[in-house]
Amino acid sequence: MLGSNLVVNYHQHICQMKSDIYGREDDKQFVFNCLTYDTHNNLSILSIVGIGGVGETTLAQHVFNDPRMDKTKFDVKAWICVSDEFDVFMVSKAILEHVTTTTDESRDT
């Protein structure tokens, strides 16, 4: 997760939290703790995986939108949505353009 409440989507649509979740507070706390634990500036990755429809995205959205995340160590906060078929370069480019507010014309496709 990259705090200025920047919301980015590869297809330029805003992803918003759509529902409440019940019975996942332990999971939410676990994800929050993993993201905010002091890793001594080491990059780490936390994957939330499961079969479609069990709530991975909803859980991630709730952690992302948790007010406590605004008080954490992150300078920039971005929400990225991509489809199953995507171009890694174009997704990376969209993220960097939104985070840095610059445009890169070096490889437009």
WOCORSUL-V627159 format. One record per pair of residues at least 4 apart in sequence whose C-alpha atoms are under 6 Angstrom apart, sorted by the first residue. I is the first residue (numbers start at 1). GAP is how many residues later the second one is. D is the distance in whole Angstrom. If there is no record, write none. Layout:
I,GAP,D  I,GAP,D
This chain:
1,76,6  2,74,5  2,75,4  2,76,5  3,71,5  3,72,5  3,73,4  3,74,4  4,72,5  4,73,6  5,72,5  6,71,6  6,72,5  7,71,5  7,72,5  8,70,6  8,71,5  8,72,5  9,4,5  9,71,5  9,72,5  10,72,6  10,81,6  17,44,6  25,4,6  29,4,6  33,4,6  48,8,6  62,4,6  89,4,6  96,4,6  97,4,5  97,5,5  97,6,5
